[in-house]
C-alpha cells in the first residue's frame, strides 16, 4: 500500500472514530446546549470551522430560535435565544424544506436576504458556511450551521462527515428536546401545585381563623413564602377617612418597620389607585405618590418594588394587601393574577369576619363572666375539674383539703359514676406528691389472674407469656400516688400481699425473691359495702382497716341536684368545643327535666346523655329528648320527695322529744339509732334548723 493510501486510510479511520465519539457523546447529553458543546469539541479536531450554531423552529414554524452557539475567536454579535425570522428562499429555509445540505459561499450576501438578521451579526465573523438540515422521520427540527472565515467549499469528506454528524445530532436532539419539554412540564406542574397550595392554605386560614388579625397573620406568612417577597402587609381603611391603618405587617428581615406608624395618610391619587379592583405593581418611580415618611422608610429598607391588591367587598373597599421586595421587577403578571385571587378570597371572608368579631367580643365577654362565676364556686378549694356548689359536695372537698397533705391512705366510697377518680386526683394534686406520678388501676377491669402482675410486676419467664420483665403499678407510683378503683373486686388470695405492700411498703415481683421497697400513697375506691363483704368473708377485715384510715363518702348526684345545672353547662361547653359546635342556650324546660331526672348512673350518665344531646343539636340551642326525661323523672322525683319528707319529720319529732338534744343518753341520735355525725349530716342535708324543733 502506498504512503498516500496509508495516509488516506488513517485519516478515514480517524474520521470514523470521531463520528462514533460524536454519536455516543450526543446521545448521552441531557439537553440541547450540552449536545452542541460536545459536538463542537469533538468535530473541531477533524473539520476546520470557526463556529457552529443550532437553529430550531419554534411552535409557529415562523421563527427560528438560536438555541446553541459555539464561537471562534471573532464574536458573531448575536446571543443565544435570539429570534431569527424564517425567510423563504434563504439557505436555512432551503436546507429545512428540501432536507439537503446547502453551501453559502458569501455569508454577507446571504444575510442581505434577511435585513433584520444582517444588522445583528458581525460581518467579519464568517465568510462562508454550510447549512445542514436537522430532522427526524417524524419532524423537521431546524438546521445546523458550520461557519468559517475562509473562502471556498469544504472537502467532500468534510461535508459527508458534517452531514453524518447532523443526522446523529437530529436523533440526540429529539431526545434532548423531549427531556427539555418534560422538565418544562414538570416545572409548570410544580408551579401550578404551589399556586393551588397557596389558595388552599388561604382558604383553610379563612375557615379556621375567626379573628381578623389572626387571619391576616396566617395569610401573610403563606403569601410571603409563595411570592418570595421581603414583607407582606395588610392595611385597612378607617371609616370615613383617607387613612390606612396597618393591621398586620410580616417583615422578618427588619425589626421595627412601621411599628410607630399605625395610621397613614394617603393622597387622593394614591387612594384611588389602591381602590382599583385589580392588583398592580409600583416600581421605584411610582413610590413617590406614597406618604413621605413611608417613602423614606422604604428607601431605608432598600425596598424598590411594591405590589398591592385591594380588599373589596360588596360594601366597598376595606383595605389593601401590600407585598414589598428589594429586587427590581420581582412581580410578573402571573403573580398579579394570583394575588388578585388571594385578595378576592380574603375579601369575601373579611366582611363576615369583622361582623363575627363584634359578635365574638360580646359572646366572649359573657363567657368570661360565666367562667368567672364557675371559678368562684370552685376557688375555695381550687379543684379544677370538680364542678358543684352544693353543701354535700363542699363537705367532700373540705375533707379532701384536710387529708391531702397528710399522706394517709384514703378510702372513697360512692356509687358508680360519682367521680371517685376526680376526687382521688384532687387528693394527689393537693398533696406534696403532686410533682410525681399519679397511677391508677381499675381492679374490676382486669382478670383476677393478672391483677397481681399488674400491681407488683413480674420477671421474664415467671409464667407462660411473660416474655420480658415488667414493672408493676406500685413501682410506677413510687414517690407518687396509686389509685385502686373498685378495690372490692380484689380476690381473697391477693389481699394478704396487698396488705403487706400497704403496711410495709415492700413486695416481690412474680418470679423473683428480691424485695422491692417503695414509697406509695394508696387511694382506694369502691361502690361495694365492704362491711357486708367482711361479714360474708369476701374481704379481709385487717385490709379494710388499713384502707379505711380516712373514709370519704361521695354523695350521688340525686343528693346534690343544685349541682346539675352547673354540670350541664360545663359539659355542654366542653363538648361543644370538642365537636366544633356553637351551643349557647339551654331551654328552661330541658334544664328542669335534667335537674329532676334520677341519674342512677350519676355524673357519668349525665355526661354521656349531654354528649348525645350535643350531637343531636344543630343550632345554638341544646336539643334533648325532654319528654323521655320528664316521664322518667317525675315519678322518681316524687318518690324521693316523699321519702325526704318522711325522714325529715321523723328527725324533727325525735329532736322535739329529746328537747333539742342531739347526742348523749336520751338524745335524738340514740332515739333514732344513728351516730351523732350521721344525724348531723342528715339534718344539714334536709335543712333542719333549731327553729324546726325548738320550743
C-alpha positions in Angstrom: 0.0 0.0 0.0 1.4 3.4 -1.0 2.1 6.2 1.5 -0.8 8.4 0.3 -3.2 5.4 0.5 -2.0 4.7 4.0 -2.4 8.3 5.0 -5.9 8.4 3.5 -6.8 5.2 5.3 -5.6 6.5 8.6 -7.5 9.8 8.1 -10.7 7.8 7.3 -10.3 5.7 10.4 -9.8 8.9 12.4 -13.0 10.4 11.0 -14.8 7.2 11.7 -13.7 7.2 15.3 -14.6 10.9 15.6 -18.1 10.1 14.2 -18.6 7.3 16.7 -17.5 9.6 19.6 -19.9 12.3 18.4 -22.7 9.8 18.2 -22.0 8.4 21.7 -21.5 11.8 23.2 -24.5 13.4 21.6 -26.8 10.6 22.7 -25.7 10.9 26.3 -26.2 14.6 26.8 -29.2 15.8 28.9 -30.1 18.9 27.0 -29.7 20.8 23.7 -26.9 23.0 24.8 -24.8 20.1 26.1 -25.3 18.3 22.7 -23.9 21.2 20.8 -20.9 21.7 23.2 -19.9 18.0 22.9 -20.3 18.2 19.1 -18.1 21.3 18.6 -15.4 20.0 20.9 -15.0 16.7 19.0 -15.6 17.9 15.4 -13.2 20.8 15.6 -10.4 18.2 15.7 -11.1 16.9 12.1 -13.0 19.8 10.4 -11.7 23.4 10.1 -14.5 25.8 11.1 -14.7 28.8 13.4 -18.3 28.5 14.7 -21.2 26.1 14.8 -24.8 27.2 15.5 -28.0 25.3 16.1 -31.3 27.0 14.8 -34.5 25.3 15.9 -38.0 26.1 14.6 -40.5 27.4 17.2 -44.0 26.2 17.6 -45.4 28.5 15.0 -42.9 27.4 12.3 -42.4 31.1 11.5 -39.4 31.8 13.7 -36.0 30.2 14.2 -34.6 30.3 17.7 -30.8 30.3 18.2 -30.6 27.5 20.8 -26.9 26.9 20.9 -23.7 28.6 19.6 -20.0 27.7 19.8 -17.9 30.7 18.8 -14.5 31.1 17.4 -12.1 33.9 18.2 -14.3 36.5 16.5 -17.6 37.5 18.3 -20.5 36.9 15.9 -22.5 39.6 17.6 -25.7 37.6 18.3 -26.8 35.9 21.5 -28.3 32.6 22.4 -32.1 32.8 22.5 -32.3 35.3 19.7 -35.3 35.0 17.4 -34.5 34.9 13.6 -37.3 35.3 11.0 -37.9 32.2 8.9 -37.5 33.7 5.3 -38.3 31.5 2.4 -35.5 31.4 -0.1 -32.7 31.7 2.3 -30.1 28.9 2.7 -31.5 27.9 6.0 -35.1 27.7 4.7 -33.9 25.7 1.7 -32.0 23.2 3.8 -35.0 22.7 6.1 -37.6 22.4 3.3 -35.6 20.4 0.8 -33.7 18.4 3.5 -30.4 18.8 1.7 -27.0 20.4 2.7 -26.7 24.0 1.3 -23.4 25.8 0.8 -23.3 29.5 1.4 -20.3 30.9 -0.5 -20.8 34.5 0.7 -22.4 34.8 4.1 -22.7 38.6 3.9 -24.7 38.5 0.6 -26.9 35.7 2.1 -27.7 37.7 5.2 -29.0 40.5 2.9 -32.0 38.3 2.2 -33.0 38.8 5.9 -32.1 42.5 6.6 -33.1 42.2 10.3 -30.6 39.5 10.8 -27.9 41.4 8.8 -27.9 44.3 11.3 -27.4 41.9 14.3 -24.4 39.8 13.0 -20.8 40.9 12.9 -20.0 40.8 9.2 -16.4 39.9 10.0 -17.4 36.9 12.0 -17.5 34.5 9.0 -17.2 34.4 5.2 -18.9 31.2 4.1 -20.9 28.4 5.7 -22.6 25.0 5.3 -26.2 24.6 6.4 -27.4 21.0 7.2 -31.0 20.1 8.0 -31.7 18.7 11.4 -34.8 16.4 11.4 -36.1 13.0 12.2 -38.6 10.8 10.3 -41.3 12.4 12.4 -40.4 16.1 12.5 -38.3 18.9 10.9 -36.4 20.4 13.8 -34.2 23.1 12.3 -30.7 23.5 10.9 -27.1 23.1 11.9 -24.8 25.8 10.5 -21.0 25.5 10.3 -19.2 28.8 9.6 -15.7 29.7 8.6 -13.8 32.9 7.8 -12.0 31.2 4.9 -13.2 31.3 1.2 -14.0 28.1 -0.7 -16.0 25.0 -0.1 -15.3 22.2 2.4 -13.9 19.0 1.1 -16.4 16.3 0.1 -15.1 14.2 3.1 -15.8 17.1 5.5 -19.2 17.7 4.0 -20.0 14.0 4.3 -18.8 13.9 7.9 -20.8 17.0 8.9 -23.9 15.5 7.2 -23.4 12.4 9.3 -23.0 14.5 12.3 -26.2 16.4 11.6 -28.1 13.1 11.3 -26.7 11.9 14.7 -27.4 15.3 16.3 -31.0 15.1 15.0 -31.6 11.9 16.9 -29.9 13.2 20.0 -31.8 16.5 19.8 -35.2 14.8 19.6 -34.4 13.0 22.9 -32.9 16.2 24.4 -35.9 18.3 23.3 -38.2 15.7 24.8 -36.3 15.9 28.1 -36.4 19.7 28.0 -40.2 19.6 27.3 -40.7 17.2 30.2 -38.6 19.3 32.5 -40.6 22.4 31.5 -43.9 20.5 32.0 -42.7 19.3 35.4 -41.8 22.9 36.3 -45.2 24.1 35.2 -46.8 21.4 37.2 -44.8 22.3 40.3 -45.7 26.0 39.8 -49.4 25.1 39.5 -49.1 22.8 42.5 -47.6 25.7 44.6 -50.3 28.1 43.3 -53.1 25.7 44.3 -51.4 25.0 47.6 -51.3 28.8 48.4 -55.0 29.1 47.5 -55.9 26.1 49.7 -53.8 27.5 52.6 -55.6 30.8 52.4 -59.0 29.0 52.3 -58.0 27.0 55.4 -57.0 30.2 57.2 -60.3 31.7 56.3 -62.2 28.7 57.6 -60.2 28.2 60.9 -59.2 31.8 61.8 -62.2 33.6 63.2 -60.5 36.9 64.3 -59.4 39.3 61.6 -55.8 39.8 62.8 -55.4 36.1 63.3 -56.5 35.6 59.7 -54.1 38.3 58.4 -51.1 36.9 60.4 -51.6 33.4 59.0 -52.3 34.6 55.4 -49.4 37.0 55.3 -46.9 34.2 56.2 -48.3 32.0 53.4 -48.3 34.8 50.9 -44.7 35.8 51.7 -43.5 32.3 51.4 -45.0 31.8 48.0 -44.1 35.1 46.3 -40.7 35.3 48.0 -41.4 38.9 49.0 -39.4 40.6 51.7 -42.6 41.7 53.5 -46.3 41.3 53.4 -48.7 43.7 55.0 -52.4 44.2 55.4 -53.8 47.8 55.7 -57.4 48.6 56.4 -59.2 51.9 55.6 -60.5 53.8 58.5 -64.2 54.6 58.2 -65.0 58.0 56.7 -61.3 59.0 56.2 -58.5 58.8 53.7 -56.3 57.0 56.1 -54.9 53.4 56.2 -54.3 51.6 59.4 -51.6 48.9 59.4 -53.3 45.7 60.8 -50.5 43.2 60.3 -47.0 43.5 58.8 -44.9 40.4 58.3 -41.4 41.6 57.7 -38.8 39.1 59.1 -35.8 40.9 57.6 -36.4 44.1 59.6 -37.1 45.0 63.1 -39.5 47.9 63.9 -40.5 48.5 60.4 -43.6 50.8 60.6 -44.0 49.9 64.2 -44.5 53.6 65.1 -47.0 54.3 62.3 -50.3 52.6 62.8 -52.3 55.1 60.8 -51.1 56.6 57.5 -52.5 59.5 55.4 -52.8 58.6 51.7 -53.2 61.1 48.9 -56.4 61.0 46.8 -54.4 59.8 43.8 -52.8 57.0 45.8 -56.2 56.2 47.5 -57.9 55.9 44.1 -55.1 53.6 42.9 -55.4 51.4 45.9 -59.1 51.1 45.5 -58.9 49.8 41.9 -60.3 46.3 41.5 -57.0 44.8 40.1 -53.6 44.1 41.5 -50.9 46.5 40.4 -47.1 46.9 40.6 -45.4 50.0 41.9 -41.9 50.4 40.6 -39.3 52.7 42.3 -40.6 55.7 40.2 -44.2 55.1 41.4 -43.4 55.1 45.1 -43.2 58.9 45.2 -47.0 59.1 45.5 -46.9 57.4 48.9 -46.6 59.5 52.1 -43.1 60.9 52.6 -42.5 59.0 55.8 -43.3 55.7 54.2 -41.1 56.5 51.1 -38.2 57.3 53.4 -38.7 54.0 55.3 -38.9 52.0 52.1 -35.7 53.5 50.9 -34.0 52.8 54.3 -35.0 49.2 53.9 -33.9 49.1 50.2 -37.5 48.3 49.0 -37.7 49.1 45.3 -40.8 47.3 44.2 -44.3 47.1 45.7 -47.3 45.0 44.6 -50.7 45.7 46.0 -54.1 44.1 45.7 -57.3 45.7 47.0 -59.6 44.1 49.6 -63.0 45.0 48.2 -66.4 43.7 49.4 -70.0 44.4 48.3 -70.0 47.4 50.6 -66.9 48.9 49.0 -63.1 48.9 49.5 -62.0 48.0 53.0 -58.2 47.6 52.7 -55.3 46.5 50.7 -52.6 43.7 50.6 -49.1 45.0 50.0 -46.0 43.0 49.0 -42.6 44.6 49.1 -39.3 43.4 47.5 -35.7 44.5 47.5 -35.4 43.1 43.9 -36.4 45.1 40.8 -39.1 43.6 38.7 -40.0 40.9 41.3 -43.6 40.5 40.3 -44.9 39.4 37.0 -48.4 39.3 35.5 -48.9 35.7 36.7 -48.1 36.9 40.3 -50.6 39.8 40.0 -53.3 37.4 38.8 -52.7 35.1 41.7 -52.5 37.9 44.2 -55.9 39.1 42.9 -57.4 35.7 43.5 -56.0 35.7 47.0 -57.4 39.2 47.7 -60.8 38.1 46.5 -60.7 35.1 48.8 -59.8 37.2 51.8 -62.3 40.0 50.8 -65.2 37.6 50.8 -64.4 36.4 54.2 -63.4 39.7 55.7 -66.8 41.3 55.9 -68.1 38.3 57.8 -65.1 38.1 60.0 -65.4 41.7 61.0 -69.1 41.2 61.9 -68.2 37.9 63.6 -65.5 39.7 65.6 -68.1 42.1 67.0 -70.4 39.3 68.0 -67.5 37.2 69.3 -66.4 40.0 71.6 -69.8 40.2 73.1 -70.1 36.4 73.4 -66.6 36.2 74.9 -67.5 38.8 77.5 -70.5 36.7 78.6 -68.4 33.5 78.5 -65.7 35.1 80.7 -68.4 36.2 83.2 -69.8 32.7 83.3 -66.4 31.1 83.7 -65.6 33.6 86.4 -68.7 32.7 88.4 -67.9 29.0 88.0 -64.4 29.5 89.1 -65.6 31.4 92.1 -67.7 28.4 93.0 -64.6 26.2 92.9 -62.0 28.7 94.0 -62.3 27.9 97.7 -60.6 24.6 97.3 -59.1 25.1 93.8 -60.4 21.8 92.4 -60.1 22.4 88.6 -62.3 19.6 87.3 -64.8 19.3 90.0 -68.0 21.2 89.4 -70.6 22.0 92.0 -71.6 24.2 94.9 -73.9 22.0 96.9 -73.3 21.6 100.6 -72.8 17.8 100.2 -70.1 18.3 97.6 -68.5 21.1 99.6 -68.2 18.8 102.6 -66.4 16.2 100.5 -64.0 18.9 99.2 -63.4 20.1 102.7 -62.4 16.5 103.7 -60.1 16.3 100.7 -58.4 19.5 101.8 -57.8 18.1 105.2 -56.4 14.7 104.3 -54.5 15.6 101.1 -51.3 17.0 102.8 -51.0 14.1 105.3 -50.0 11.2 103.0 -52.5 8.8 104.8 -54.5 6.1 103.0 -57.9 7.2 101.8 -61.0 5.1 101.0 -63.5 6.7 98.7 -67.0 5.2 98.8 -69.7 6.1 96.4 -72.0 4.9 93.7 -70.7 4.2 90.2 -70.2 7.4 88.2 -70.0 9.8 91.1 -66.4 11.0 90.2 -64.3 9.0 92.6 -61.3 9.2 90.3 -61.6 13.0 90.1 -61.6 13.2 93.9 -58.5 10.9 94.0 -56.7 13.1 91.5 -57.6 16.1 93.7 -56.1 14.5 96.7 -52.9 13.8 94.8 -52.7 17.3 93.3 -53.1 18.9 96.7 -50.5 16.7 98.3 -46.7 17.1 98.5 -46.6 14.2 95.9 -48.2 16.3 93.1 -44.9 16.5 91.2 -44.6 12.7 91.0 -46.8 10.2 89.1 -50.5 9.5 89.7 -51.0 5.9 88.7 -54.4 4.3 88.5 -55.7 0.7 88.3 -59.3 -0.5 87.9 -59.3 -3.8 89.7 -62.6 -4.8 88.1 -61.4 -4.3 84.6 -58.5 -6.8 84.8 -58.9 -10.6 85.0 -58.2 -11.9 88.6 -55.2 -13.9 87.4 -53.4 -10.8 86.0 -54.1 -8.3 88.8 -51.1 -9.5 90.9 -48.8 -9.0 87.9 -50.3 -5.5 87.2 -49.8 -4.5 90.9 -46.4 -5.9 91.6 -44.9 -6.8 88.2 -43.2 -9.9 87.1 -39.8 -11.3 85.9 -39.2 -12.8 82.5 -40.4 -16.4 82.4 -42.4 -16.0 85.6 -45.4 -17.6 83.8 -46.5 -18.6 80.4 -46.5 -15.5 78.2 -44.1 -13.5 80.4 -41.6 -12.7 77.6 -39.9 -9.8 79.4 -39.6 -8.2 82.8 -42.4 -5.8 83.7 -42.7 -3.2 86.4 -45.9 -3.2 88.4 -48.1 -0.2 89.3 -46.6 0.0 92.8 -43.1 0.6 91.2 -44.5 3.1 88.7 -46.2 5.1 91.5 -43.0 5.2 93.7 -42.9 8.6 95.3 -46.4 9.4 94.0 -50.0 8.1 94.4 -51.6 4.8 93.4 -55.4 4.9 92.8 -57.0 1.5 93.2 -60.5 1.7 91.8 -63.1 -1.0 92.7 -60.9 -2.4 95.5 -63.8 -4.7 96.5 -63.1 -6.8 93.4 -59.6 -7.9 94.6 -59.5 -11.6 95.2 -59.1 -13.1 98.7 -55.9 -14.8 97.7 -54.2 -11.5 96.7 -55.5 -9.4 99.6 -52.7 -10.5 102.1 -50.0 -9.5 99.6 -51.7 -6.1 99.1 -52.0 -5.7 102.8 -48.3 -6.2 103.2 -47.5 -3.7 100.4 -49.7 -1.2 102.2 -48.2 -1.7 105.6 -44.6 -2.4 104.9 -44.2 -0.6 101.6 -42.4 -3.6 100.1 -43.2 -6.6 97.9 -41.6 -9.0 95.4 -42.3 -9.3 91.7 -43.8 -12.5 90.4 -40.9 -15.0 89.8 -38.4 -13.1 91.9 -37.2 -13.3 95.5 -35.8 -9.8 95.6 -37.7 -7.4 97.9 -38.6 -4.1 96.4 -39.1 -1.1 98.7 -41.4 1.8 97.5 -42.9 4.9 98.9 -46.5 5.0 97.6 -49.7 6.6 98.9 -52.7 4.5 98.2 -56.1 5.9 97.5 -58.8 3.2 97.1 -62.3 3.5 95.9 -65.4 1.2 95.8 -69.1 1.2 95.4 -69.5 -2.0 97.3 -70.4 -2.4 101.0 -67.1 -3.6 102.3 -68.5 -4.2 105.8 -71.1 -6.6 104.4 -68.3 -8.3 102.4 -66.3 -8.8 105.6 -69.3 -10.5 107.3 -69.6 -12.7 104.2 -65.9 -13.4 104.4 -65.3 -12.0 100.9 -63.0 -9.2 102.2 -60.3 -9.3 104.8 -61.1 -7.2 107.9 -57.4 -6.2 108.5 -57.1 -5.0 104.9 -60.3 -3.0 105.3 -59.0 -1.2 108.5 -55.7 -0.4 106.6 -57.6 1.1 103.7 -60.3 2.8 105.9 -57.9 5.2 107.6 -59.7 8.2 106.2 -63.0 7.3 104.6 -64.8 9.8 102.3 -68.4 9.3 101.3 -69.1 10.8 97.9 -72.8 11.7 97.5 -74.8 10.5 94.5 -76.0 13.1 92.0 -79.6 12.9 93.2 -78.4 14.2 96.6 -76.9 17.3 95.1 -79.4 18.4 92.5 -78.4 22.0 92.7 -75.1 21.0 91.0 -76.8 19.6 87.9 -77.3 22.9 86.1 -73.6 23.7 86.6 -72.6 20.3 85.4 -74.8 20.6 82.3 -73.3 24.0 81.4 -69.8 22.6 82.0 -70.3 19.5 79.8 -72.1 21.5 77.0 -69.2 24.0 76.9 -66.5 21.3 76.8 -68.3 19.0 74.3 -69.3 21.9 72.0 -65.7 23.0 71.7 -64.6 19.4 71.0 -67.3 18.9 68.3 -66.8 22.5 66.9 -70.4 23.4 67.6 -71.8 26.7 68.9 -74.4 25.9 71.6 -75.2 29.0 73.6 -78.6 28.4 75.3 -80.3 25.6 77.2 -84.2 25.8 77.4 -85.6 26.1 80.8 -87.9 23.2 80.3 -84.9 21.0 79.3 -82.9 22.1 82.4 -85.8 21.4 84.7 -86.1 17.9 83.2 -82.4 17.3 83.6 -82.4 18.5 87.2 -85.3 16.3 88.2 -84.0 13.1 86.4 -82.9 10.4 88.9 -79.5 9.8 87.2 -78.9 6.4 88.6 -75.5 6.4 86.7 -74.7 9.7 88.4 -72.3 12.2 86.7 -71.1 9.7 84.2 -74.6 9.0 83.0 -75.3 12.8 82.8 -72.2 13.4 80.8 -73.0 10.7 78.3 -76.5 12.0 78.0 -75.3 15.6 77.4 -72.8 14.3 74.7 -75.7 12.6 72.9 -77.7 15.8 73.2 -74.8 17.9 71.8 -74.5 15.5 68.8 -78.2 15.9 68.1 -78.2 19.7 68.4 -77.9 21.5 65.1 -78.3 25.1 66.1 -77.4 27.3 69.0 -79.9 25.7 71.4 -79.3 22.4 73.2 -81.7 19.8 71.9 -82.6 16.9 74.3 -85.5 14.4 74.3 -87.3 16.1 77.2 -90.4 14.0 77.0 -88.5 10.9 78.0 -86.7 12.6 80.8 -89.9 14.1 82.2 -91.7 10.8 82.2 -88.8 9.0 83.8 -88.1 11.6 86.4 -91.5 12.7 87.6 -92.3 9.6 89.5 -88.8 9.2 90.8 -88.6 12.8 91.9 -92.0 12.5 93.7 -90.9 9.3 95.4 -87.6 10.9 96.6 -89.5 14.0 97.8 -91.9 11.9 99.8 -89.1 9.9 101.4 -87.2 13.1 102.3 -90.4 14.4 103.9 -90.9 11.3 106.0 -87.3 11.3 107.0 -87.3 15.0 107.9 -90.4 14.7 110.0 -89.0 11.6 111.9 -85.9 13.6 112.8 -87.8 16.6 113.9 -90.1 14.5 116.1 -87.1 12.8 117.7 -85.4 16.2 118.4 -88.5 17.6 119.9 -88.9 14.5 122.2 -85.3 14.9 123.3 -85.8 18.7 123.9 -83.3 19.5 121.1 -80.5 17.3 122.5 -78.7 15.6 119.6 -76.2 13.3 121.3 -75.8 11.6 124.6 -78.2 9.5 126.6 -81.8 10.2 125.6 -80.7 12.3 122.7 -82.2 12.3 119.2 -79.4 10.2 117.8 -79.9 7.5 120.4 -83.7 7.5 119.8 -83.2 7.1 116.1 -80.4 4.5 116.4 -78.0 6.8 114.5 -74.5 8.1 115.1 -74.2 11.7 116.1 -72.3 12.6 113.0 -74.7 10.7 110.8 -77.7 12.6 112.3 -76.0 15.9 111.9 -75.2 15.2 108.2 -78.9 14.3 107.6 -80.0 17.5 109.4 -77.7 19.5 107.2 -78.8 17.8 104.1 -82.5 18.1 104.9 -82.1 21.7 106.1 -83.3 21.1 109.7 -82.5 24.0 111.9 -83.4 25.0 115.6 -86.5 26.8 114.5 -87.9 23.5 113.3 -87.7 21.7 116.6 -87.1 24.4 119.2 -89.7 25.4 121.7 
